[in-house]
Amino acid sequence: MGFTASEAALARPDVLGWWCGIDKSGEVVPRPLDISPAAVMDASWCSVRRISLGTQPHRVHFCRPSHTLLVFDEGSFVDGERRINGVRTGIPGPLDHGIDIVPANVDFFALANSGSNIAATLISIYEEEAVAALGINSAEPSPLLPALNLEGDLLSALAARLRQAMREEPNPRYLETLIALLFQEVLRTQDESCSLRQYRASGGLSPRTRRLVRDFLHENLDKDVDLDRLANYVGLSRFHFSREFKASFGVPPHKYLLNLRIQRSSELLRETIRPITDIALDVGFSCSSDFSRAFKQIMSCCPREFRSLNRPNQISGGTLIR
């Protein structure tokens, strides 16, 4: 399969020349990953492809002439970052709590390290054709806004239906109807509350403070870290720190810390044979039951199930042999 970075090629959903592998040091592999996305459906105004990258480290950088909606599978998790038009808007954590929206001609970059596990349904929307096919009022268009993890009750329900359809033999007519509902609900959600998850180009903590906070949290996963301690650490008031932290990282401090703990625990579950109780204590949980409950809420499976699904081939002395 040939790969090209031209705009014409990127318009085609089956050409993914923008996926690049990365090695353990984070350097880009000189050749693209050999990915063959599965064609699911093609309509006059949209197309659907399935992409499964699993735990393969990679990075992606694209700017497509069509709108792109990404609906990640349950349990998809990223250890890395995402940027829209150069501004960081996504953080390490689960990917299945919302829908990623990348409008046409908007620059998107993402990095997934070895702690990630990614599979998704990629939906391409061709705007002019969609307006005609869906009867959208083109006289008063609602511009599609960049967003990561866009959420809403109906959006979540439609995304769940889409995931279910992808696990079965999807009926093209049903799938097209489902995507039409999904796209129009995205427009409605953004029109009603565009501040919910939309792209933020300004505000937040300074780069130095972001780095200090991020490093502090990584180094203190096993400790009781509360909001007051974090705010005092960087010399800000509790209220100001909480507001600016969310502007910088997209989630409140406690949720960011929880995502880090689950990310680290998933690495230990996958790469060691240490008891689950020990892993829970190592990442800051007071008991294994609290850990299991939090892990299942984020990863959609309990720690034991996750370890079984990601069981390594060889382990010696409690550590995976690579």
SULVENPE-V113729 format. One record per pair of residues at least 12 apart in sequence whose ideal C-beta (glycine too) atoms are under 8 Angstrom apart, sorted by the first residue. I is the first residue (numbers start at 1). GAP is how many residues later the second one is. Records with the same first field share a line. If there is no record, write none. Layout:
I=GAP, GAP
This chain:
1=14, 33, 35
2=13
3=12, 13, 14, 29
4=13
5=12, 13
7=56, 57, 58
10=52, 53, 54, 55
11=53, 54, 55
13=24, 26, 34, 35, 36, 53, 109, 111
14=23, 25, 35
16=16, 19, 21, 35
17=15
18=42, 43, 44
19=13, 14, 16, 34, 39, 41
20=12, 13, 38, 39, 40, 41
21=12, 35, 36, 37
22=35, 36, 37, 89, 91
23=34
24=33, 90
26=87
28=31
33=20, 23, 25
35=16, 18
37=12, 13, 14, 85
38=12
40=81, 126, 130, 135
41=129, 131, 134, 135
43=90, 129, 133
44=82, 85, 89
45=80, 81, 84, 85, 87, 88, 89
46=77, 78, 79, 80, 83, 84, 130, 133, 137
47=76, 77
48=73, 74, 75, 76, 127, 131
49=72, 73, 75
50=69, 70, 71, 72, 116
51=67, 68, 69, 70, 71
52=66, 67
53=59, 63, 65, 66
54=63, 64, 65
55=59, 61, 62, 255
57=55, 56, 57, 59
58=54
59=21, 50, 51, 52, 53
60=48, 49, 50
61=46, 47, 48, 49
62=40, 45, 46
63=42, 43, 44, 45
64=38, 40, 41, 60
65=39, 40
66=38, 58, 59, 60, 61
67=34, 35, 36, 37, 57, 58, 59, 60, 77
68=32, 33, 34, 40, 54, 55, 56, 57
69=30, 31, 32, 33, 53, 54, 56, 113, 114, 117
70=29, 30, 32, 50, 51, 52, 53
71=28, 49, 50, 52, 88, 91, 92, 111
72=23, 24, 28, 46, 47, 48, 49
73=23, 46, 47, 48, 90, 93
74=22, 89, 226
75=19, 21, 42, 224, 225, 226
76=18, 19, 20, 41, 42, 43, 44
77=16, 17, 18, 38, 39, 40, 41, 185, 186, 189, 221, 222
78=12, 14, 15, 17, 32, 34, 38, 40
79=13, 33, 34, 35, 36, 37, 184
80=12, 30, 31, 32, 33, 36
81=29, 30
82=18, 26, 27, 28, 29, 66
83=25, 26, 27
84=18, 22, 23, 24, 62, 64, 115
85=21, 22, 61, 114, 116
86=21, 23
87=112, 113, 114
88=160
89=57, 59, 110, 111, 161
90=20, 58, 59, 160
91=158, 159, 160, 165, 168
92=23, 167, 168, 171
93=158, 163, 166, 169, 170, 205
94=165, 168, 204, 205
95=23, 25, 54
96=204
97=52, 54
98=49, 50, 51, 52, 53, 57, 58, 61, 99
99=48, 50, 51, 52, 56, 60, 83, 87
100=47, 48, 49, 50
101=43, 44, 45, 46, 47, 49, 85, 89
102=44
103=40, 41, 42, 43
104=23, 40
106=40
115=148, 151, 152
117=193
121=41, 42, 45
123=56, 59, 60
125=58
130=53
133=47
134=46, 49, 50
136=48, 51
142=45, 46, 48, 49
144=42, 43, 46
145=45, 49, 53, 54
146=52, 53
147=43, 50, 51, 52
148=49, 102
149=48, 101
150=36, 39, 40, 46, 47
151=45, 46
152=33, 37, 44
154=31, 35
155=27, 30, 31, 34
158=20, 23, 24, 27
159=23
161=17
162=16, 17, 20
165=13
197=53
200=47
203=41, 44, 45
204=40, 41, 43, 44
205=29, 39, 40, 42, 43
209=25
210=38, 39
212=21, 22
213=17, 20, 21, 32
216=14, 17
217=13, 39, 40, 43
218=42
221=36, 39, 40, 43, 61, 62, 63
222=59, 60, 61, 62
223=61
224=60
225=32, 59
227=14, 15, 26, 27
230=15, 23
241=12
257=27
258=36, 40
259=39
261=22, 23, 24, 33
262=21, 32, 33, 36, 37
264=18, 19
265=14, 15, 17, 18, 26, 30, 38
266=29, 33, 40
268=14, 15
269=34, 37, 38, 41
270=36, 37, 40, 42, 50
271=41, 48, 49
272=43, 46, 47, 48
273=42, 45
274=44
276=12, 15, 16, 27, 28, 31
279=12, 24
280=12
291=12
